[in-house]
Amino acid sequence: MARHLRKPSIRANPGEPRASRVLPAPGQPASASAGIEFQTVCISHAMNLHAETLCFSDVFLHSQAIVNWSQHYDQISPGTATTTLRQVAGQRFHVFRERLNQRVMQHGLAPRDRLCFALPIVSAVAPVVQGRTVERPSLLTLRGGEEFVAHLPCDTEVLAFTIDRTLTADRELDELANLPARILKQPVLPISPARYGHALDGLERVLCQALDSGSLTARDAFDERVLAHSVVGILLDLVQSDDADAGALPSASTQSYIVRRSQEIALECDDVPTVIDLCHHLRISRRTLQYSFQNVVGTTPTAYLRSIRLNAVRRFLMTTPETMRIGDAAAQFGFCHFGRFSAYYQQHFHELPSHTPRLS
């Protein structure tokens, strides 16, 4: 179910009083003075999530649309501003991707009680954040409530995410509670190109998953817990230590057991388990889980367990008549978004599920 949003109030400075405004409804043109060219808004009431895509011709209005951030942007270079903002926000996490064509100065306060991170994406000239030049690939960090100043050159793109500090008290996320203090003390943290690329891909998947309108009714797609776990996992992959003790890793037989038991859990659960769910069930670290899957089956836990579920659907289709609908069959194995299931199925088997032979 979707409804229109009343957007955050406009403030020239974080300390100034709010002035209420309401953005036009989806599909209705915005006035030229508003600087808003397009928007799509969707809300999941049950999960307290909302996702949106916005385009602006004013950097100040752009800054005010970013959920929970007390900030303002100043356009430094002359010319017409063209910006885009894509974001998904829940009670315990927030991911947004912004693109700005003009040079901009950003000033404000990071959301309180949040761990805040950002990955610069596209820029011919390095941005300067908190007085430091940001050479890619780097992870930018801010503590909740911390004041920040950032100078972004023309044609900059940033993918940012925040995590509620209460997640550090979640027993399933004990690795987050043990996040090294050094991570949060460095405003600019160099990271490897491989980890940088994986993080960008993962965060983009979170955005696409939430912004897909069909996901509003998809249990496995538009679920705050699933998305929050994805974001936490991306962060942990970014900052995990490279010098972990390889001797502490399990034996080959234990690795095989981890893969087999993970597969059983995935097929037994009503909801598709996340990597963090599996770690909690098996009482192992994410690194141990991922290492075991890579060694035993040559891929990630997520990809392997998806392929197992796809095979289960395929077997089910081949042993049932056409009176059993494909969407119902897919849902039995955790694929509640038919469009995404169909794409996964075609990619995996090189045929559409509708072309799979059925029991006559």
N, C-alpha and C positions, 0 to 999 in steps of 0.2 A: 504494500500500500504506500502511495506517495502523497506528499503534500508540499506546499510552498514553504520556504524558510524565511524567517525574519533574520536578517544578517546581523553580524556584530556592528555596534555603533561606530561612527567615524570619529577619530580623534587625530588632531594634527600632531599631538605629542602624547606620550603615554600617560602623563599626569593630568591632562585636560579632561573636562567633563564630556560625557557622551552625547551625541546628537543622533536620535533614532532615524533610521531609514529602512525602507523595504525594497528589496530587489524585485524587478518584474517577474511575473510567473513564467515558467518554462513555455517557450513558444510564442511569447509576447515580445514585441520589440521594445528595447530600452530607449530612453530619451538620449539625445546626443550629449546633453550636459552630464548625464550620469557616468559616461565613459565606459559603459558596459555594453559589449557587443553581442554576447551570447552566453547562455547558461543552461546547464542541465542539472537538475537536483533530484536525488532520490533518497528516500529514507526507509529504513527498516525499523518500525516501531518496536517490534519484539526484541530486537537486538540493540536498540539505542545507537544505531549507526546512521551516518549520512555520508553520501559521496556526491561529488559534483565536479563539473568542468566549467570553468569561467574564462572569458576573454575580456580584456580591458584595453582602453586607449588612455588610461591614466594610472600612473604607478602608485599614487596614494590610495585610490580605491582598491587597487590590487592588494596592497598591504593590509587593508582593513578586512579583506575577505578571508584571510588565513585564520583558521579557527584557533582561538585561545592565545594568540600572540599579541602582545601589547607593543605596537611598533608603528613606525611610519617610514615610507620610502620617499626620497627626494630625487627627481630626475635631474641629472647633471649635464648630460649632453643635449644639444638642441635637436628638435625634430619631433615627429609624431610617435608617441609610445604605442607599442603593440606588445601585449603581454598575454600569457596564458597561465592558468592555474588549474591543476587537477589535484583533488584531495579526497581522502577518506578519513573520517574521524569517528572514533568510538570513545567510550568512557575511559579506556585505559591505554589507548594508543592513538597516534595520528601520523599519517603519511601524506606528504604533498610534493608535487613536482611543479616548479615554476620556471617560466622562460621569459626573459626580459630583453628587448632589442636595444634599449638605451642604457647608457652608463647611469648607475643608481647608487645612492648612499642609503644604507639601511641603518636605522637606529631604533633601539627599543629594549624590552626586557623579555627574556625567555620565560615560557610558562612555568609557574611555580609548581613544585612537587613533581617535576618531570625530569627525565634524562633526555637531553636534546642532542641530536646528531644531524650532520648534513654531508652530502657528497657533491662537490662541484662536478659538472658534466662537460659542458661545451663552453669554451672561451679561448679566443686567440691570445688574450692577455690574462695573466694570472690575477685573480681577485686578491684583495687585502682584507683579512678578517682579524679583528682584535690586534691590529698593528703588525700582523704577520702575513707575508706573501704566501699564498697557497699554491704550491706546485702539485699538479695532479700526478698520481692518484693520492688523495689524502682524505682522512676522516676529520670533520670539524666537530668539536664538542662544546656544549654549553651546559652549565649547571642550572637547575631550576631557579628562576628569579634573577639570574645574572644579566647585567646590562651588556649590550653588545653594539659594536659599530662595524659595519662591513661596507667596503667599496667594491662594487661589482662593475666590471667593464661592459662595453656593449656586447650584445649577443651572448649573454650568460644564461646557463641553465643549471639549476640546483635541484637535487632530490634530497629531501629532508624527512626526518622521522623523530617522533618523541614517544617515550614510554613512561607510563605512570610509575612513580617510585613504589607504590604499593605492590607492584608485581614482584619486587625483590623479596617480599615476605611470602610469596606463593611457594609452597613446598615442591611443586612440580618444576619450579624455575630456580632451583638452588644455585645453578651456575651464574645466574644473573646477580644474585645476592653477593657472589664472590667476585664480581667484576673488579679487576685490578684498579686500585686507586689512581695509578698512573694514567689510566685511560681518561678519567674525568678531569685530570689536572692539566692536560695538554690541549689547548684550543685547536691545534693543528697536528694531527697524528699521521705520519706517512704510513701507507699500507701497500701491500704487494699488488701489482696489476691484476693478478688472478683473483684475489679476494675482492678487489675493487669491482671487477667486472661481474663476479657472482652476486655481489650485493646490489649492484644496479639492476641486474636481471630480476633478482628476487623481489625487490621493492616495486619494480614496474609490474610484475605479476600480481602483487597485492592490489595495486591501483586498478589494473585491468579487471581483476576479479570483482572488485567492488563496483566499478563503474559500468560493468555489464548489466544492463537493465534486467536481463533475465535472472540475474543472481538474487534479486529481491525475494524470489520464492525458492531459492536453492539452498537447502540446508548445508550442503558441503561447500558453498561458495561465499555466502554473505553471513558469516557467523563471526561475531566479535572475538570469541575465544580462539577460533582457528586462525583468524587474521593476526591477532595479537601474538600468538605463538609463532607465526611465520616471521613477524617483525623481530621478536626476541631472538629467534634462531639466526636471522641474518646478522644481527649485531654480534652475537657470540662467535659466529664464523669469522667476522671481521677482526675481532680482537683476541682470538685464542692464541696461545703462545706457540711459537714455532719450535721451541726447545723442549717439548713435552717428552717425558721418559718413555721411549719405545718399549723398554723392558716391562712396563706396567700393562702393556696390551695383552689381551687374552690369547690363549692357545688357539690353534686352528679348529679343534673340535668345539671349543666354546664359541668361537665366531660362527660356526655352522649352526650351533644351537640358537644363538641370538637371531640369526636370519629366520630359522624355522619357527621359532616362537613368535617373532614379530609377525610373520605371515599368518599364524593361527589367530593372534590377537586381532589383526586387521579384518579377518573373515568372520570373527565372532562378534565384533562390536557392531552396534546399530549405526553409530557415527564413525566415519573414517578417522582413525587416530592420527594425530600429528606426530612428528618426530619426538617432541617433548613428551607426549603421552606415552610413547613406546619406552623412552628412557625411564619414565616414572614407573611403568609396569615392571620393567626388567631390572630396575635399580642400577642402571649403568649411566655413564656420561654420554653426551652427544658424540664426543670424539670416538669413544669405543663403538657405539652403534654404527657410525658412518664408516669407520675403519673396517669393521666386520663385513658390512655390505659390500664395500669396495673390493675387499679381498676375496669374498666368497662368490658374489654374483656380478662383480664388475660395474656396479652402478650405485646410485644413491638409494637410500631407503624409500623415499617418496616415489621415485621412478619405478623401482622394482615392485613395490606393493600395488601401484597403479596397474602395472602390467598383469599382475596376478588377478586383480579384480576384472580387468578387461577380458582375460582368458575365461574367467568364470562366467561372465555375461555371454561370451561367444558360445561356450558349451551349453549354457541354458537355452540360448536361441536355437541352436542346432538340434536340441532334444525336445522342443515344444512347438506346437502348431502356431500358425500365424494369428490365431485368436488371442494369443498372449502378446500384448503390445510391447514394442521394443522399449519405450520409455519406462514402462512398469518393470520390465526385466532389469533394465539398467539401475533403476532406483533400489532394487533389492540388494544390489551390491555397492550402494553408496554413491552412485552417480545420479544426483538429483537435478542437475542442469543438463538438459538433453543436448543443447547445442555444443557444450563443451565435451560431453561424453562422445558425441558423434565425431568431433574433430580428433579426440584422442584415439578413438577406435579406427578411424581411417588412417591416421598416421601410423598406428601400430600394425594393422593387418593389411593396409593398402586396399581397403574396400570399405564402403559404407555399411553400417549395420543392416540397412534394408536389403543389401545384396547377399547377406549371409544365408545359406540354404537353411530352410526350416523343416521341421518334421511334417511329413505329408500324412 
